[in-house]
Amino acid sequence: MLTKRIIPCLDIKDGRTVKGTNFVDLRDAGDPVELGRLYAEQGADELVFLDITATVEKRKTLRELVNRISHGINIPFTVGGGISSVEDVSVLLQHGADKISVNTAAFKNPALITDLEKSFGSQCVVLAIDTRLEEDGNWYVYLNGGRTRTERLCTDWAKEGVARGAGEILLTSMNHDGTKQGFALDITAELSRSLQVPVIASGGGGNAAHFAEVFEKAGADAALAASIFHFKEVAIPDLKAELAARGLPIRR
């Protein structure tokens, strides 16, 4: 079994880290530069930065903030929000990003994934999918920071994204986001089984048992969380120690 990754996420709005529940009711969670440095020091395997209003506000990712964060960390750094072209990615890589995450723009123009893969390699391209389980029992893709529902099924879009060149899937369950009640095991397992690229589970992590569950039962390659780290409910070293004690392959 490959080493499982623990990934803190910085959701950014107006230059500050924020966190909500089910994609709404955002509250301030601190300075992203300080948080990024702290998580790197604590042993996070990677760091994700998502400028959550860039697409809605029709602007580019906050590249200077990306630059400041990148200078304080020594772990892989994924950046997303408002990315819609090869040029956007070039700028972010120059400012310290190691990988980029695309969501709405890639859904609206799937050829973007292929263009990015050809220019930077699949290892640089993370396809972020925000999805919600509806009453009909299907998981649908949502765009624009969870504001816009599509008729596309999550699994179908994930498969197309990988076929077009995405090297990783960042899967966020809107039903579980911020609840701290556990990850979405069923859709995570479905993607982990059907895709040949790593799947990052996001949404619902509240304690070590939840992380162990999504690794062991759903086959996730990594698990991402935000509020439990930002508000010091769970410390990364403690989380890793407990997962390692359960026999999971964790980088210490």
C-alpha positions in Angstrom: 0.0 0.0 0.0 1.3 3.4 -1.0 1.9 6.0 1.7 -1.3 7.9 2.6 -1.1 11.7 2.5 -2.6 14.2 5.0 -3.4 17.5 3.3 -4.5 20.7 5.0 -6.5 23.0 2.8 -6.5 26.8 2.8 -9.8 28.1 1.4 -9.1 31.8 0.6 -11.5 34.7 0.4 -10.3 38.3 0.4 -6.8 37.2 1.2 -7.8 35.4 4.4 -8.3 31.7 5.2 -12.0 30.9 5.7 -14.1 27.8 6.4 -17.8 27.1 6.3 -20.2 24.2 6.4 -21.7 22.7 3.2 -20.0 25.5 1.3 -21.8 28.3 3.2 -21.6 30.3 6.4 -17.9 31.2 6.0 -15.9 32.3 9.0 -12.4 33.6 9.3 -9.8 31.0 10.1 -6.6 32.9 10.1 -3.6 34.2 8.1 -2.8 31.8 5.2 0.9 32.4 5.3 1.2 31.6 9.0 -1.1 28.6 8.6 0.9 27.2 5.7 4.1 27.5 7.5 2.7 25.9 10.6 1.3 22.9 8.7 4.6 22.3 6.9 6.4 22.4 10.2 3.9 19.9 11.7 4.5 17.4 9.0 1.7 17.9 6.5 2.4 15.9 3.3 1.1 18.6 1.0 -0.8 21.9 1.1 -3.7 23.0 -1.0 -4.7 26.6 -1.7 -8.1 27.3 -3.2 -9.1 30.9 -4.0 -12.8 30.0 -3.6 -14.3 33.2 -5.0 -11.9 33.8 -8.0 -14.2 32.2 -10.5 -17.4 33.8 -9.3 -15.7 37.2 -9.1 -14.2 36.6 -12.6 -10.6 37.3 -11.5 -7.3 35.4 -11.4 -5.9 33.6 -8.3 -4.1 35.8 -5.8 -0.6 35.1 -7.2 1.3 37.4 -4.7 -0.3 35.5 -1.8 0.7 32.2 -3.4 4.2 33.5 -3.7 4.3 34.5 0.0 2.9 31.1 1.1 5.3 29.1 -1.1 8.3 30.8 0.4 7.3 29.6 3.9 6.8 25.9 3.1 8.9 23.0 1.9 6.1 20.6 0.8 4.2 20.1 -2.5 1.9 23.1 -3.0 -1.3 22.8 -5.1 -3.1 26.0 -6.1 -6.6 26.5 -7.6 -9.2 29.1 -8.3 -9.8 31.2 -11.4 -7.5 29.1 -13.6 -8.6 29.0 -17.2 -5.5 28.9 -19.4 -2.0 27.6 -19.9 -0.8 31.2 -19.2 -2.6 31.2 -15.8 -0.8 28.1 -14.8 2.6 29.4 -16.0 2.2 32.4 -13.7 1.3 30.3 -10.7 4.2 27.9 -11.2 6.5 30.9 -11.4 5.1 32.1 -8.1 5.7 28.9 -6.3 2.9 26.4 -7.0 3.9 22.8 -7.7 0.6 21.6 -9.0 -2.6 23.4 -10.0 -6.2 22.5 -9.5 -8.9 23.2 -12.1 -12.6 22.9 -11.6 -15.3 25.1 -13.2 -13.2 26.2 -16.2 -12.2 22.6 -17.0 -15.8 21.5 -16.9 -16.9 24.3 -19.2 -13.9 23.6 -21.5 -12.6 20.1 -21.0 -9.9 20.6 -23.6 -8.2 22.8 -21.0 -7.2 19.6 -19.1 -5.5 18.3 -22.2 -3.8 21.6 -22.9 -2.4 21.7 -19.4 -1.3 18.1 -19.5 0.6 18.6 -22.7 2.2 21.8 -21.4 3.1 20.7 -17.8 2.5 17.0 -17.5 -0.4 15.1 -15.9 1.4 15.2 -12.5 0.8 18.9 -12.4 -2.9 18.7 -13.1 -5.4 18.1 -10.3 -9.1 18.0 -11.3 -11.2 19.3 -8.4 -14.8 18.0 -8.4 -17.4 19.4 -6.0 -20.3 17.0 -5.9 -23.6 16.6 -4.0 -25.7 13.5 -3.4 -29.3 14.3 -4.5 -32.6 12.7 -3.6 -32.5 10.5 -6.7 -29.4 8.7 -5.3 -27.0 10.2 -7.8 -23.9 12.4 -7.2 -24.0 15.5 -9.4 -21.2 17.9 -10.3 -21.5 21.4 -9.0 -19.6 24.5 -10.3 -18.8 28.0 -9.2 -17.8 27.1 -5.7 -20.8 24.9 -5.2 -23.3 27.4 -6.5 -24.3 25.9 -9.8 -25.7 22.3 -10.2 -25.0 20.5 -13.5 -26.7 17.4 -14.9 -23.3 15.6 -15.1 -22.7 12.6 -12.9 -19.6 12.9 -10.8 -18.1 9.5 -11.8 -18.6 10.2 -15.5 -16.9 13.6 -15.3 -14.0 12.1 -13.3 -13.4 9.4 -15.9 -13.5 12.0 -18.7 -11.1 14.2 -16.8 -8.6 11.5 -16.3 -8.9 10.4 -19.9 -8.1 14.0 -20.9 -5.0 14.1 -18.8 -5.8 14.9 -15.1 -3.2 13.2 -12.9 -5.2 13.4 -9.7 -8.8 13.9 -8.5 -9.7 16.2 -5.6 -13.2 15.0 -4.6 -15.2 17.2 -2.3 -18.6 16.0 -1.0 -20.7 19.1 -0.4 -23.1 17.0 1.8 -20.2 16.3 4.1 -18.2 19.5 3.9 -17.5 21.1 7.3 -19.7 18.6 9.2 -16.8 16.6 10.8 -19.1 13.5 10.6 -16.8 11.5 8.3 -16.0 11.4 4.6 -18.3 10.3 1.8 -17.1 6.7 1.6 -19.3 5.5 -1.2 -18.5 8.0 -4.0 -14.8 8.0 -2.9 -14.6 4.2 -3.1 -16.4 4.3 -6.5 -13.8 6.7 -7.9 -10.8 5.0 -6.2 -11.9 1.7 -7.8 -12.6 3.0 -11.3 -9.7 5.4 -11.8 -6.0 4.8 -12.4 -5.0 8.1 -10.7 -4.8 9.1 -7.0 -8.1 10.3 -5.4 -8.0 12.9 -2.6 -11.0 12.7 -0.3 -12.3 16.0 1.0 -15.3 17.0 3.1 -16.3 15.6 6.6 -13.0 14.7 8.3 -13.4 15.2 12.0 -11.1 12.7 13.7 -8.5 10.1 13.1 -11.1 7.3 12.8 -12.6 9.2 9.8 -9.3 9.4 8.1 -8.6 5.7 8.7 -12.0 4.8 7.4 -11.6 6.7 4.1 -8.2 5.1 3.6 -9.1 1.6 4.5 -12.7 1.3 3.3 -12.8 3.7 0.4 -9.2 3.4 -0.9 -8.5 7.1 -0.9 -4.8 7.9 -1.6 -5.0 11.2 0.4 -7.4 12.9 2.7 -7.9 16.7 2.9 -9.3 18.7 5.8 -9.5 22.3 6.9 -11.4 23.4 9.9 -10.1 20.7 12.3 -6.6 21.9 11.6 -7.3 25.6 11.4 -9.2 25.7 14.8 -6.7 23.3 16.4 -9.2 20.5 17.0 -6.8 18.0 15.6 -3.0 18.3 15.4 -1.3 16.8 12.3 1.4 15.1 14.3 -1.2 13.5 16.6 -3.4 12.4 13.6 -0.4 10.8 11.9 0.7 9.0 15.0 -2.8 7.5 15.5 -3.0 6.5 11.9 0.4 4.9 12.0 -0.6 3.0 15.2 -3.5 1.6 13.2 -1.0 0.1 10.8 -1.6 2.6 8.0 1.5 3.7 5.9 2.0 7.2 7.0 5.0 9.4 6.4 6.2 10.7 9.9 
